[in-house]
Amino acid sequence: MLMDERKLALLGVIGPLTAYVFIGMAIWLSPWFSWWVNALSDLGHATRSSAAYIFNFGLLLTGLLIMVFAIMVFRKYAKYTSVSLAATAFALQMVAAFNETYGFLHFEVSVLFFVLLGVSSIVYAIERRSFLSVIAFIVGLSSWALYGAKIYSGGVAIPEILSSTAALSWVVLAALKICFNKQLPSSEGSSRQSSQKNKSEKQL
């Protein structure tokens, strides 16, 4: 059972890597794409991008892998974060399903994805006292704030990749810790330890 859990935990690593592989392939097949002009979603435009099927399939597959990781494995270690992460993964799939040809609907699901990404970082920071997820949230928020304030010139693809990479860093690290059984006790174990500590303090 433990071995199966460790194998499933690898989905928390494979999922994010899958996104980068497919995004990289889509960019390679799209010489018109520019980090200084485009959004990543331009690669998934069903009628304008010849690499749309690659880009969108990659997001759908990534969302599925991360969702399975969140529900089947991560729930045991970070109950609340797993719910938020699963919702984030589903929102990512919606970004692919409702690509840019859907107009404003695509914009809405894209905003939802990045908002949930930030929320997941905050929830994990609170639930597991993760310093990395705090940094990830700050990096993500800063990348969007600087872009919105036009501090730097570039396409929306830049804050998109910066914020998503920052958030996925703690997901990958958590998955690796579970896989190699390194310093990530289950949420149930943490609650039990906290309860025992409170009882001890009361007795004193």
Helices and strands as residue ranges (DSSP letters): H 2-9, H 11-28, G 40-44, H 52-72, G 74-76, H 79-97, G 100-102, H 104-128, H 131-148, H 157-179, H 187-203
